[in-house]
Amino acid sequence: MHNIAKKISFSPISIDDKPLFDDFFRRNDKITSVNDFATVFCWNISGHTEYAIVDDDVLIMYNIYFGKKVYYFPISRSNQNIRPYIEMILDFEDCNRHYIAQIEEDNIKYLQGISEYDLIYDRDYSDYIYLTEDLKELKGKKFHGKRNHLNKFVNTYKYIFREYKKEDYDQCLELYDSWLENSEMQENSEKVALTLALRNFEYLDLKCGVIEIDGRIRAFSVNSILPNKKAGNVLFEKADTNYAGIFSAINNFCVKEYFNDVKYINRQEDMGIEGLRKAKLSYNPVFILNKYKLVCKK
């Protein structure tokens, strides 16, 4: 095992760390949703995300879920062999007290021969990846339903699509609360993440659009461009379903407004929620970005 494991000092993540994280994230070709400071910062809902820079080259960070430390797969500025740092993480504490998540298929080669752990496919937290052109144009038979939904919305309602501004904060949270009442979500930890995003949208360089009908916000979407410019990232998207086709509309409007310079759009995971999985599949992802986790053997 790595002999400096016990000497590492972790620090709580802060919004001021964005330039540091961006420097790591822009140096690779990853299109995962966690290759983005906005995702990492906003989903620090427990307040326990911490990070360390090891050997001035490797970013190691973790959060705490249900009493366990969940380490992100480490990132190297120089794309060096990451295996020694994997071993370092595994040496931090007893294997029953942590696991490593957000492991992509091209990372698996660094995990060979680790006997105390199992590599498990994490379908619920795998990312849905779409071609920007597909979501922009909605061409072909497979997008027939989405085109109909969009056209119905455009032809039925007098709406305004515009940029989010800080004065919209309260209305967006009210819309979120209304959406939550009719969703499959059992708790509202997402609201904490959304609040962080809306309060800090300018500094986080988020691309936020809203649909306004009759002077009220009826849909909003919070997005970013990954620091490496390889993909757009959809962090939050909510709408009042009393307006037919509104989800298709906010999706399409934001793709056309914000994602013209990227090939892919990452609409993140479904968390195992059946309705969310069905909705994400209905937009015909070009592929699923498979994720794995390394957990202690039972």
N, C-alpha and C positions, 0 to 999 in steps of 0.2 A: 504493500500500500504506500501511498505518497507520504513522505515523512514530514511534510509541513502542514498536514491537515489541521492540527490543533492550533496553529498560529494565525489562522485566517480571522480577520475581523470583519464582521458583517455590519452594514449600516441600513437603517430604515430608508425605504425609497421615498423620494421627495419630488415634487413637480420640478424643482430646480435641477434634477438629474437628467432632464430630457436631452440636452446636448450630448452628454456622455453616452446615454443609451443609443441615441441616433447614430453616433459614430460607430458603434458596434453593428447596429442593424443595417446600415447602408453598405457595409463591406461584404455582404453575402447576397446570394440570389434567392433567398427563401421568400415564399409568398404565404407562409403561415401567419395567422392573425396575431400571434405573439411576437412577431418580428416588427413590433410597433409599440412605441412607448405609450401611446394613448390607451391601448388595450391593457397593458401591464399596470399602468397607473390607475386607470378608472376601475379596474376589477380588483384593486386592493381593498376590497370591501371589509375585510377583517382588520385592516390596519397593520397586518403582520408581515407584509412583503419586505424582505431584506435582500441585500446584494453585496457581493464582494468582487473586486478585481484582483485576480491572482496572476502573479508574474508579469504584471502590466500588460496582459494579453487576453486573459480568459475571464469572461463574465459568468459568475455563478449567482443564482438567485433562487429564493424559495418563498412560498406562502405557507400558511397553516390552514388545513381543512380537517375538521372533525378530530382535532387533537394530533394530527400527523403533519410533519413537514413534507411539503410537496416541492421538490426541486425541479426547476425547468432544466431541460437539456442544456448544458453549458455551451457558450459561444466563444470562439476564438477570433480575435482581430486578424491574425495572420493565417487562419485556416490550418493550424498545426494539428497533429494527432491529439485528439481529445481524451483518449483512453486514460492517461494518468490522472486526469481531473475527475473522470467518472469514479475511479478507484478512491480518490480523495473524498468525494461526496459520500460514498458508501461507508467510509471509515469514520464519518462524523459522529454517528450514534448507532445504537442497535437497529438492525434492519426492520424490526417491527414498528419502529417509530418514524419511518420515512419511506418515501418512494420517489422515483424520478418519472416525470410525465412529459408530455409534448415531444415524444421521441418520434422522428420521422423515419421512413424506410431506409433512407440513405445514412442514417445514424446507427443502424443496427450493427453494422460491421465493427463498431467500437465496443460492443457489448458481448462479444463471443467469449465463452468460457467462464462467465460469472456464475458460479454454481449455486450460490445461496439465494438467487433471485429468479423469478419467472418473468418472461416478457409477455405481456398480455395486450391483445388488440383492444383499443379504446374507441370503439365506433361512436359512442355518444359524444366524444370530444374531437372527432375528426372534422376537418373543415370542408365546406362546400365551395368548390371553385367553378366559376363561370367565365365564359368568354364575354368580354365587354361588348363586342359586336352583336352577340346574341341578345343580350339584355337591352341593348339600344334599339335594334331594328325589329326584334320579335318576328323574324321571318320564318316561313315554312309551316308545315302542318303541326309540328310539335309545339309551336307557340300560338296556335289558332285561338285557344281559350284565353290566353293572356292578352292577345290583341283585341279580342271582343270585350274583355273587361275594361281595358284601357279606353277603347273607343266609346263604350257606354258612359264611362265617367266623363270624358271630355265633352261628349254631346249632351249630357244631362244637366251638369252643374255649372253655375257661374263661379269660377274659382280663381284664386291667385296663387301661383307658385313663386316663392321668393326665398331669399336668404334668411336664415334664423338671425335674430338680434337679441341682445340680452333682455329686452323688455318682454320677450316671448316666454321667458323662463317659467313663470307661474302657470301659464296656459298649457305648456307642454307637460308639466307635472300633473296637472288636472286631467289631461288626456290620457296620460299613462295610468293614473288611478282608475279611470273609467275602463280602459282596456284590460287592466289586471282583473277587474271584477268578472270579466267574461272569458278569461283565458284559462289554460290548464296549469298555469304557474301556481304553486302552493304557497309561495312566500315572495316577498318583494325585495330580496337582496339586490336584484337588478336595479331597483330605484336608486340605491346608494351609488352604484356605478354611473347611472345616467345623470344623477345630480352632479357628480364630479366632472363629467364631460361637459354638461351645459354651463356650469359655473366657470370652466376654464377653457372654453372652446377656442378662444383666440390664441392663447399661449400654446395650446396643444395642436394648433393649426388644423382644427377640424373643419370639415366641409359639411355644413348643416343646412338642410332645406326644409321648408314647411309649406303645406297647402292650407290656404285660408278660404273659408266659405262663410258668407254672411258675417264677416268680421271676427270669426273665431277660428282658431287653429284646429283643423280636423285630421291632420297627419303631419308627422315630422320624421326626418331621417338624419342620423349622425354618422359621418363617414370620415375616413382619412385616406391619405396616400402613403403607402409604406415608404420608409426613408430611402430604400434602394430603388424606388420608382418602378418596381416590378408588378405591383398590383394595387387596386383599391381595396379598402377594408370597410365593411359595413358594421358599425358597432351597435347601433340601435335603429329600429324602424317600427313605428307605432302609428295606428290609424283608427279612426272611428268607422267601424264597419256598417254603420247605418247608411253610409254613402257607398253605393255599389261601385266596385272597381277601384276604390281609393288606394288599396295596397299596390295594385298594378301601376297606378298613376305615380305614387310617390317614388316607387322603385325606378320606373322608367325616366321620370323627370330628373332624378338625381344622377342616374347613369349618364344622361346626356349633358348635364351641367358640370359634373365633377370628374368624370373618369375617361375623358377623351384621349388622354395620353398614356393609358395603361392597357395592356393586353388582357389582363385577368382581373376579376373581382372576387374577393373572398367574403362570403356571407356567413362565415364562422360556423359554429357547431349547432347541433340540435339538442344537446344535453339529454338525449333519450326521450324527449317529449314527443309523443306520437303525432300530434297535430303540427308541431313545428317541423318534424321530419317530412311529413307529407307536403307541407308548404314549400320547403326548400327543394325537395325533389321535383315539384311541379314546375320549377323554373329551369329544369334540364341542365344540371351541372355538367361541365365538360369532364370533370373527374372529382372524386373524393380524395382529399389530401389525408391519407391514413395516418393516424397517430397511435402510439403505443405507450405503455407505462411499464416500468421495471419495479416489481413488487417482491417483497420477501416471500419465500416459499412457505406454504402452510405446513 
